[in-house]
Amino acid sequence: KAPREWPGGPPAVGVIDLGAGVGLSWARIPPADWVAAFEESRLAREWKVPVRRITTVPALVAAMDAGPTAWLALINPYGETLPIPEPGQWQEMLGKIRAYVNNGGCWWETGGYSFHGAVAPVAGGWKGEPIGPSGCGAMGIPVGGGEVEQTPEPLKATAEGRAWLGEEVSARVARTTS
């Protein structure tokens, strides 16, 4: 069923907001602006979709574990930086993201080269950790460049997508390219 038909109300959109200690990497829009954009969204207001900040890595893990019936979308506004529970745990975190998405959740990356670096909370702040192409590789995402001058491709909503989005939004999607 579409989220608007789920019992218990619509699931939330979560925006990761770990505070000033974590910088944006190849992204320019800070977490607060993502929260404001979703809160001001006509569709979020119309469908009463809650928008919530996720302020700790354990809370992020709990959101993924709760699944898409509780958290429809999780937005990582940190670009290339992936929050992880502890140094060295980026593969485990990618496994949690994969499970969340495979169960119907939407994980959004907002800039740069996805899963290229990690950041973990440590005493007194955050510790960065390079991942490189292994991050996308661990997710089964082909690593490499595409054609720079590739012609935009038309978008379309599948039958299931139309059921979720409705015909009006699906028609708008069909008029766009990517």
FISE-337797 format. One line per 8 residues: number of its first residue (from 1); their letters; for each residue x, y, z of N, C-alpha, C. Coordinates in steps of 0.001 Angstrom, whole numbers. Example, Ala and Ser with C-alpha at 12.3 -4.5 7.8 and 13.67 -1.06 7.14 Angstrom:
<rs>
1) AS) 13190 -5690 7800 12300 -4500 7800 13200 -3300 7800 | 12850 -2250 7080 13670 -1060 7140 12900 30 7870
</rs>
This chain:
<rs>
1) KAPREWPG) 841 -1184 0 0 0 0 877 1235 0 | 335 2297 -530 1018 3582 -511 1108 4080 928 | 2166 4843 1265 2312 5335 2645 1101 6086 3166 | 390 6785 2282 -775 7542 2762 -1885 6619 3245 | -1813 5325 2881 -2826 4354 3279 -2374 3490 4454 | -1175 3707 4974 -668 2884 6065 -1398 3200 7362 | -1693 2174 8152 -2289 2444 9460 -1268 3132 10371 | -1753 3939 11287 -854 4605 12222 -284 5912 11726
9) GPPAVGVI) -745 6381 10602 -273 7660 10095 928 7531 9184 | 1250 8607 8505 2349 8563 7537 3703 8455 8234 | 4638 7763 7585 5988 7684 8137 6702 9024 8002 | 7757 9189 8768 8483 10458 8808 9551 10528 7724 | 9934 11750 7428 11141 12038 6656 12173 12477 7688 | 13326 11810 7689 14376 12136 8641 15533 12843 7964 | 16006 13898 8581 17172 14630 8095 18271 14471 9143 | 19398 13910 8728 20516 13742 9644 21091 15123 9945
17) DLGAGVGL) 21177 15463 11229 21699 16760 11665 22566 16535 12894 | 23847 16295 12654 24778 15937 13722 25484 17134 14342 | 25056 18340 14004 25617 19530 14609 26808 20088 13845 | 27352 21149 14389 28397 21913 13698 29712 21152 13555 | 29927 20105 14330 31190 19375 14264 31396 18574 13003 | 30326 18293 12269 30424 17522 11031 30209 18485 9870 | 31223 18626 9035 31122 19545 7906 30520 18891 6672 | 30053 19728 5770 29521 19266 4497 30682 18976 3549
25) SWARIPPA) 30574 17920 2774 31598 17554 1804 30951 17481 424 | 31280 18432 -433 30712 18524 -1773 29193 18683 -1722 | 28721 19341 -695 27309 19673 -551 27260 21088 3 | 26245 21830 -346 26165 23224 93 24958 23524 959 | 24014 22622 1002 22779 22892 1736 22873 22237 3109 | 22886 23028 4183 23024 22464 5527 21746 21751 5981 | 21879 20902 6999 20713 20148 7476 19494 21014 7784 | 19686 22157 8412 18541 23008 8774 17740 23433 7546
33) DWVAAFEE) 18431 23679 6434 17722 24073 5214 16932 22902 4621 | 17460 21682 4742 16704 20504 4292 15442 20346 5124 | 15579 20486 6434 14416 20379 7319 13379 21423 6926 | 13811 22667 6764 12871 23738 6414 12186 23468 5077 | 12941 22997 4088 12361 22732 2764 11276 21660 2846 | 11554 20604 3593 10541 19549 3703 9353 19999 4538 | 9594 20748 5606 8486 21246 6420 7591 22186 5631 | 8177 22929 4692 7408 23885 3891 6820 23253 2630
41) SRLAREWK) 7123 22002 2377 6624 21319 1187 5103 21187 1228 | 4483 21534 134 3027 21405 45 2599 19964 279 | 3316 19012 -317 2931 17606 -172 3104 17124 1264 | 4185 17547 1922 4387 17141 3314 3268 17693 4196 | 2879 18944 3939 1774 19526 4720 458 18833 4399 | 206 18629 3113 -1055 18032 2687 -1234 16623 3245 | -172 15842 3222 -249 14451 3682 172 14300 5134 | 451 15428 5805 822 15439 7223 2021 14532 7506
49) VPVRRITT) 3034 14642 6637 4256 13865 6796 5155 14576 7804 | 5468 13925 8907 6360 14571 9874 7787 14640 9339 | 8454 15730 9623 9860 15914 9261 10616 16005 10573 | 11598 15113 10747 12309 15055 12022 13815 15105 11815 | 14481 15779 12727 15951 15783 12745 16423 14514 13446 | 17479 13939 12905 18133 12794 13534 19493 13309 13997 | 19680 13418 15308 20815 14178 15831 21969 13332 16365 | 21837 12016 16339 22938 11150 16772 23034 9958 15838
57) VPALVAAM) 24195 9350 15782 24357 8152 14954 23515 6998 15512 | 23457 6781 16834 22554 5729 17324 21091 5963 16926 | 20653 7213 16905 19276 7505 16468 19103 7191 14988 | 20140 7420 14179 20087 7076 12765 19974 5567 12586 | 20770 4817 13321 20708 3353 13257 19321 2877 13682 | 18773 3460 14747 17437 3080 15213 16376 3382 14157 | 16516 4501 13445 15557 4846 12385 15601 3800 11270 | 16818 3410 10864 16914 2386 9814 16352 1060 10298
65) DAGPTAWL) 16617 714 11555 16088 -534 12108 14561 -500 12194 | 13988 664 12470 12531 795 12535 11895 603 11164 | 12647 913 10108 12197 655 8742 11325 1746 8153 | 10934 1514 6901 10206 2541 6147 8778 2784 6611 | 8202 1899 7407 6867 2216 7913 6923 3300 8979 | 8108 3487 9570 8307 4570 10535 9054 5747 9911 | 10006 5455 9008 10856 6465 8370 10858 6210 6866 | 10025 6909 6137 9923 6704 4692 11213 7087 3981
73) ALINPYGE) 11839 8179 4394 13062 8652 3745 14029 9167 4797 | 15317 8890 4565 16388 9409 5406 17336 10187 4512 | 17604 11426 4882 18394 12318 4046 19735 12579 4710 | 20801 12261 3980 22155 12530 4446 22633 13815 3771 | 22575 14951 4466 22948 16222 3844 24453 16472 3809 | 25243 15503 4227 26682 15718 4358 27477 15356 3107 | 26807 15163 1989 27510 14906 737 28265 13598 782 | 29577 13677 643 30403 12474 580 30611 11804 1937
81) TLPIPEPG) 30146 12401 2997 30435 11914 4342 29300 11049 4873 | 29640 9845 5285 28697 8886 5848 28894 8814 7357 | 27868 9108 8154 27999 8945 9601 28053 7453 9948 | 28983 7081 10834 29095 5691 11284 29171 5672 12808 | 28769 4559 13440 28751 4512 14908 30123 4631 15563 | 31110 3951 15004 32460 3953 15562 33456 3884 14420 | 34682 4367 14637 35688 4244 13583 35799 2794 13103 | 35936 2655 11794 36094 1334 11199 34803 597 10910
89) QWQEMLGK) 33644 1198 11199 32372 494 11017 31600 929 9776 | 32300 1441 8760 31574 1912 7579 30914 765 6824 | 31514 -417 6776 30894 -1537 6058 29612 -1987 6746 | 29623 -2018 8071 28419 -2374 8811 27308 -1359 8573 | 27682 -66 8539 26683 980 8311 26104 864 6900 | 26943 596 5922 26433 413 4558 25494 -788 4498 | 25792 -1836 5263 24882 -2984 5330 23527 -2596 5890 | 23521 -1720 6899 22244 -1246 7465 21470 -399 6447
97) IRAYVNNG) 22199 452 5721 21543 1264 4693 20956 357 3621 | 21725 -627 3170 21250 -1563 2143 19977 -2268 2621 | 19970 -2763 3859 18793 -3447 4389 17589 -2509 4456 | 17821 -1269 4897 16743 -287 4979 16136 -42 3584 | 16991 148 2586 16510 401 1221 15842 -846 652 | 16419 -2010 866 15828 -3245 339 14470 -3539 948 | 14189 -2951 2114 12878 -3116 2745 11920 -1984 2408 | 12302 -1120 1462 11395 -87 977 11726 1332 1387
105) GCWWETGG) 12773 1534 2177 13136 2879 2595 13855 3638 1488 | 13851 4950 1593 14536 5830 638 15699 6506 1349 | 16913 6227 903 18120 6863 1457 18572 7884 442 | 18701 9142 846 19096 10218 -80 20494 10684 230 | 21311 10711 -771 22622 11343 -704 22482 12696 -1394 | 23178 13714 -931 22904 15060 -1413 24042 15732 -2161 | 25140 15067 -2356 26210 15715 -3103 27476 14900 -3101 | 28321 15206 -4055 29620 14560 -4107 29538 13110 -4537
113) YSFHGAVA) 30497 12360 -4088 30670 10960 -4437 30184 10149 -3243 | 29028 9531 -3361 28380 8854 -2238 29300 7875 -1532 | 29223 7883 -209 29923 6929 651 31441 6966 467 | 31984 8129 150 33420 8266 -117 34241 8418 1157 | 33630 8915 2211 34298 9078 3490 33317 8832 4610 | 33850 8589 5794 32995 8342 6951 33415 9275 8080 | 32525 9450 9027 32814 10229 10222 32148 9521 11398 | 32930 9351 12474 32429 8664 13661 32581 9562 14884
121) PVAGGWKG) 31617 9484 15804 31751 10259 17039 32857 9649 17910 | 33716 10504 18414 34779 10107 19341 34815 11134 20465 | 35521 10817 21526 35625 11756 22642 36132 13099 22136 | 35382 14136 22385 35795 15479 21995 35458 15872 20574 | 34723 15072 19827 34363 15486 18469 34084 14331 17523 | 34645 14442 16336 34382 13484 15262 35695 13060 14626 | 35767 11818 14194 36960 11322 13522 36584 10940 12087 | 37270 11563 11135 37045 11250 9734 37819 10019 9314
129) EPIGPSGC) 37295 9349 8300 37910 8113 7808 37669 8007 6298 | 38728 7874 5502 38524 7720 4055 37978 6331 3715 | 37091 6296 2749 36557 5027 2245 36922 4876 765 | 36786 5954 0 37085 5916 -1427 36051 5121 -2203 | 36431 4560 -3352 35481 3828 -4202 34917 2570 -3546 | 35527 2111 -2472 35028 912 -1798 33618 1112 -1243 | 33256 2355 -901 31918 2618 -376 30838 2293 -1383 | 30929 2878 -2567 29946 2578 -3619 30060 1119 -4051
137) GAMGIPVG) 31293 623 -4120 31496 -768 -4505 30801 -1723 -3554 | 30851 -1444 -2254 30193 -2296 -1265 28678 -2284 -1421 | 28152 -1224 -2001 26703 -1120 -2216 26279 -1697 -3561 | 27264 -2161 -4349 26936 -2700 -5674 26686 -1620 -6697 | 27155 -408 -6413 26988 704 -7345 28242 752 -8216 | 28087 652 -9527 29270 709 -10387 30036 2002 -10165 | 31328 1879 -10070 32176 3030 -9836 32820 3429 -11145 | 32671 4681 -11502 33255 5182 -12738 32438 6336 -13258
145) GGEVEQTP) 32996 7025 -14211 32324 8187 -14770 31396 7816 -15912 | 30386 8598 -16089 29481 8440 -17220 29834 9448 -18292 | 29090 9408 -19346 29287 10359 -20428 28902 11748 -19948 | 29809 12680 -20080 29562 14037 -19617 28460 14699 -20434 | 28449 14451 -21725 27471 15093 -22607 26287 14179 -22930 | 26015 13199 -22071 24912 12280 -22313 23593 13041 -22397 | 22761 12666 -23340 21453 13277 -23502 20575 12930 -22304 | 19842 13898 -21754 18939 13587 -20648 17922 12525 -21048
153) EPLKATAE) 17592 11668 -20103 16634 10594 -20362 15293 10934 -19720 | 14191 10580 -20384 12880 10846 -19802 12654 9981 -18559 | 11976 10554 -17582 11633 9813 -16372 10232 9240 -16514 | 9961 8178 -15773 8613 7608 -15770 8365 6941 -14430 | 7137 6921 -14030 6737 6243 -12805 6195 4867 -13180 | 6622 3855 -12467 6098 2502 -12682 4661 2459 -12190 | 3990 1351 -12419 2612 1201 -11946 2555 1352 -10424 | 3514 731 -9727 3551 866 -8271 3854 2305 -7868
161) GRAWLGEE) 4758 2957 -8600 5069 4355 -8325 3853 5249 -8503 | 3062 4989 -9556 1835 5767 -9767 857 5579 -8619 | 791 4343 -8077 -101 4091 -6934 351 4900 -5725 | 1657 5022 -5535 2194 5761 -4393 2063 7258 -4603 | 2415 7710 -5800 2490 9150 -6060 1159 9759 -6470 | 283 8957 -7047 -952 9481 -7609 -725 9904 -9053 | -1784 10016 -9809 -1663 10304 -11239 -1133 11702 -11527 | -1520 12690 -10709 -1069 14067 -10963 455 14183 -10842
169) VSARVART) 1021 13667 -9750 2472 13746 -9571 3172 12863 -10610 | 2619 11688 -10903 3207 10804 -11907 3261 11475 -13278 | 2221 12222 -13607 2211 12948 -14890 3290 14015 -14915 | 3514 14699 -13803 4600 15692 -13746 5957 15020 -13905 | 6139 13873 -13265 7392 13125 -13392 7622 12784 -14877 | 6584 12346 -15557 6701 11938 -16961 7074 13102 -17891 | 6880 14323 -17441 7246 15491 -18261 8661 15973 -17991 | 9435 15239 -17199 10786 15672 -16853 11829 14689 -17380
177) TS) 13085 15137 -17340 14199 14290 -17754 15283 14338 -16687 | 16187 13393 -16784 17302 13347 -15837 18583 13014 -16597
</rs>
